[in-house]
Each structure stands twice: as structure tokens, then as C-alpha cells.
């Protein structure tokens, strides 16, 4: 018999929701993929576990019997893995997955401030895109995820599976290199004036979260007709580097460009009306049980907001 642990977790989820679509969302897979995994489990055990003729679906007598075993196995496996990984936060490195721009420019200051309230926190940081970070969090390959909150995402994270809280409110600012007199090289003048010169845009690649935020701002604005993309990259730090060279204008999170704005190496291309508000949230996966992380999460929730917010 060849059983995968994720099939057992799928089956337990289905027994709770009695819905293939709801269970698929909870398990963060498509419904066809979820259905195939339940079929694979049934083939492995050699019997039908789910009665698909009812709405909501129900378990067959064999399924009810197997559910006891599935629950016991998943709970025992979770406890064993937690024990093997080490439960003491004093000896365990905290694995955090973060969006690239947050890993480079936001995380160092934030974690330093956080440790003022909690003491030393050995951490291991991995920078990756949000999709990979969610997968890593769900599979237990990281303990926490630091990411931008996207209210317009086509598939929201289930708040029960991925509890979170806000750690910062920031803004994306339109910036560019200055002229000799300090004025912006590529100003965003006249929001309704399409007769101005074309503005070279340093753009985020398709699918990047920050790029979607810029598109939302410009969706119905005439300015989009004056923008001509001259460079694309997924990372804000890369766009900042090109902006410093005077190649074009870009929307960049304010925490990435504080020093450059202070020194005058970059200037605002437009006023506050062009700013894009962002929220940064810290996530965990409630399906992965680690007593050390449970304890840390409670400590975080009890900290004053000025310790949590960078």
C-alpha cells in the first residue's frame, strides 16, 4: 500500500466540510486536483470512502471507519514531526518566508524592533514570491510569512487556515532622478492632461503584486496613456537602481527609498495623490502545529502595537 500523508489530510478535511469545493479551497488546490487525490486514496486503500451521490457528500461505512485511522495518523505524524524539529524557541531557528522587497528593505528593521519586545529570536529568512511563500507555509517548510495584503486577490487566503495581523502600513511613491535644479526628471503633471511628454515607466513584471497595485491606481486614469514601459523587473530594488540612473519613473515602497529621498538622489515625481497605500501582514498556518510557534504567536499578539509595527 502506497499512501501519501497529504491524502490523509485531504480526507480529514473533506470529512469536516462535506464539500469537495470547500475542502479544495481549504487545502489550496483546485477542485479537480483535490478530487483526484481522494480517488488516489480510495484506490490505495481498495474501497470507496466517499458517497458522492449525496449533497453534501457523506462518508461510506468504510469511510467512517477509515476516518478514525486517518485522524490518528495525521495527528501522530504532526506531533512526531514537531518533536523532531525541536519545540524550544531558544534552540530552534525561526523560518520566515518574505516577499523580496520586504526581505531586503523592511525585515531587518522590523525584526530588530520586534526583538526588543521578545528578546533574541534566531531567524532564517527566505525571499520568494508570494505563491511560493504560501506553499512553503502550508507545507510546514517555514513558520511565518511576511507579505503584502492584497484585498483584490482573486483567491483570498482563508483567515481560519492562515491567521494574520497587520505589522505595517506603508505607501508606494512615484519617484525618479532629479534634474540639476532638483525638480523631478519625469514629473506626473496634470492628471487629466494627455498632451504632456511620454513618461518612461520602470514597471513590475506581469503577476507581481506591486505591479497589480500600480495597475489598480492607473486603471481609469488618463496618465496611463502617457506611460511607456522601458524596463521591467519583479523586484522593487531593481527598479530603484534603474531610477537612480535616470532611466525612468517607478512606484517604489517608501521604506525602500528613505535614504535616497533624504539625500536627494531620488525625488517625488508626483504629490500624495499618486501614492499607493499598502499593508504588510504576518501570517502563520493553523494546520501546522508547533508548540514553539503557538507560544510565539501568542506573545506577538500581546505585544504593544508600537513593537509590532515598524
N, C-alpha and C positions, 0 to 999 in steps of 0.2 A: 504494500500500500504506500502510495506517494502522496502525502498531504502537505500543503503549504499553510503556514500559520496564518497568512492573510485571509485564506479561505475560511478558516475557523472564525476569525474576527468578522468577516463579511456575514457569516451565518448568524452569529450572535446579534449583529446589528439588524439583520432582517427580522429576527425573532422579536426584536424590540419595536421596530417601526411597522412591521407587516406590510411594507410597501417597497417595491424594488426601486422606484424613483427616489423616494426619500432616503433609502439606505445608500443609494449610489451617491447622492449629494453629500451625505454624512461621511462616506468613505473617499470622497473626492475623486471619483472615477465616473465615466459615462455610464448610463444605464445599460447599454449593450455589453460593455466590458464587465459590469457587475454581474449581469445575468450569466455570462459565460463562466465566471468564477464560481458561481453557485452550482452551475451544471457540472463543472470540473470536480467540485467537492462531492456531488452526488455520484459521479462516475467512480471516484476514488473509493467511496465507502460502499458502493454497489447497491444503492437503493435510493428511492425518491424521498427527499426530505421535506419538500415544499409542495403544498397543494395550490397550484396556480389557477384553479378553476373558481376560486372564491375571491371576493373583494370585500375587505382587504384579504391578502393571501394568508393562509394558515399553514401550520406545520402538520405533516402527516404523523401518525403514531410513532413511526420510526424517527421522524424529525424531532418530536418531543423528547424521545429517549436520548437521541444523539446530542440534543441541546445541553443536557446536563454535563456530558463529557466535554463538549466544546467550550463551555464556560469554565469548567475546571482547568482545562488545558491552557486556555488563554490567560487565565489569572495566574496559574502556576508559572507559566513561561514569563509573564511580565514581572512577577516577583523575583524569579531567578535571575533575569537579566538585570534588574535593578540592583540586586545583591552583588552580581559580578562587576557591575560598573562602579560600585562603591557609592555609599549613600551619604558619606560625610562631606559637606561642602568645604570643610577645612582641607581635605585631601583631594577633592575632585575638582578638576578644571571645568569651568562653566563654558559650554559650547554655545556660541551665539552666531546666527546667520544674519547678515545685514545687506541691504541694498548697497551697491558700490559707492555712491556718493556719501551715504551715511557712514560707511566703514572708514572712509578716508578723512572726512572733514567733521563729522558730527560725533562719532563714537568716542574718540579719545577724551574730549572734554566732558561728555556725559558720564562715562564710566568713572572718571576721576571724581566727579562730583558725587556720584552715587556711593562710592566707597567711603566718602566722608560720613555717610549715614549708616553704612553696614559694616565697615571695616574691609580688610583685604578680600578681594574676590579674584582668584586666579581665573583668567578667561582665555579662551581660544576663539578668535574671530575669523569667520569665513565670509568673504564678499562674493555675492552671486546675484543673479536676477531673482525677482520675486517668486516666479514659478518654481524655480529650483529650491528656493528657500522654504516654500510651503511644503514641497515634497520631503525635504530634509527634516522639517519639523514633524511632519506626520509620521515618518518612518522612525522617529526617535534618534536620528543622526545628529540633531542639535537640540539644545534645551530651550532656547528662546529665539525669537525672530524680531529683528528691528526693521520696520518697513513703513513706507508711506501708506496712509489710509486712503483708499480710493472709493469714494461714495458712488462713483459712476461705473464701477467694475461690473462686467456682465455676469460674473459669478461671485457673489459675496462669500466671504468666509463665514461659516456657521459660528455664531457667537458662543454656542454651547461647547462646540468642539475646539474652537480657537478663541478662548477668552483673551481680552486685551485691555489695555488702558493707554491713554494719551501720555506721552512724555515730552512733547514739544509742539508748539505752534510756530511755524516759520513762513517765510514768503519767498517766492521766486521773483527775482528782479530782472528787468530788461537792462543789460549792460553792454558797453562797448569801450574801446580805447578812446581816449580824448584827443582832440586837436591840440595844437600848441597853446591856444588860449584857454584850454580846459573844458571847452564845450564838447558834447558828445560827437564823435565822428559820424555816427549813423543815428540821428535823432528821430524819435517817434513823434513827429509834429502833426497836428491836425488829424484826429482820429477819423474824420469823415472826408478827408481830402485825398483823393486817389491820384492827383496830378503831381504829387511830390516825386522825388527821385526814388528809384528802386532801392530797397534796403537789403543788403546781403545778409542772409539768415544762417546762423550756425544752429543746425537743427538736431534734435534727438532722432535716433533711428526708429523705424516703424515698430510699434509694440512697446516701446519704452514708456514707463509710467509718466515720467516728467514730460515726455513728448505729448502724451494724451492730454495732460493738463494745459499745455500751450494751445493745443488744437481747440479745447473747450473754450478758452478765452477768445480765440480768434474766429470761432465758428460763424458768427454773424457780423463780424466787423470788417469794414472796407479795407482796413490795413492789410488784410491777408493778400489783397491783390497787388500790393507793393513789395511783398516779401519774395525774395528769390533765394532758394537754398543753395549755398555754396560749399557747405561741409556738413557731414552727418556723423554722429557718434552716439553711442548709448550712454556714455559716462559724462557727467557734468564737468568733471575735472578736465577732460579732453577739450570740451567746448570752451572752458575758461582759458586754457592755454592758447587756443586759436584767437579768442577775443583779445587777449593781451598782445597778440601780434598784429592786431588791427585788421584782421581778415573779415570780420563781420560782427553782428549783434546777436546776443543769445539771452535766453531766460535761464538764470542760474540761481539755485538756492542761496539765500543770504548768508548762511553760515559757511559757505564755500568761498566767499569773496570779501569777507570783512576786512582783511589786511589790504587787499588790492583797492578797495574803496577808500580806506583811510589814507593810503599813500597816494591816491590819485592815479594809479596805474589803470584803473577801470573807473568809469563814471556811469551814472544812470543814463539810459537812452530815453527814458520817459518818466513821468511822475508816478505817484502812488496808484493812479487809476489803472496802470498797466501791471500792477503787482498781482501775483497769483498765490493765494493762501494755501498752505499745506499743513497737514497734521501728521506727526510721526507717532507711531504706536508700537508698543512692545507686546508680542504675542507669545503664548505657550499653547501646547496641545494637551487638552484634558484627557485624551485617550492614553497618553503615555504617563505612567505613574512612577515618579521617582520621589521618594520622601524628601530628599535634599532640595529638589526643585519646588515641591509643595511648600516647604518651610520658607524658602527664599521668596516665593511669590507672595506669601502672607506678609513677610517682612516688607516687601516692596509696597504692598497695598497700605501698610500702616505708616509709611514714611510721609513726612510733610511734603506737600506738592513742590516746594522750592528745592528739595533734594532730587526729586524725580525729573523735574523739567529743567533742561539745560538752558 
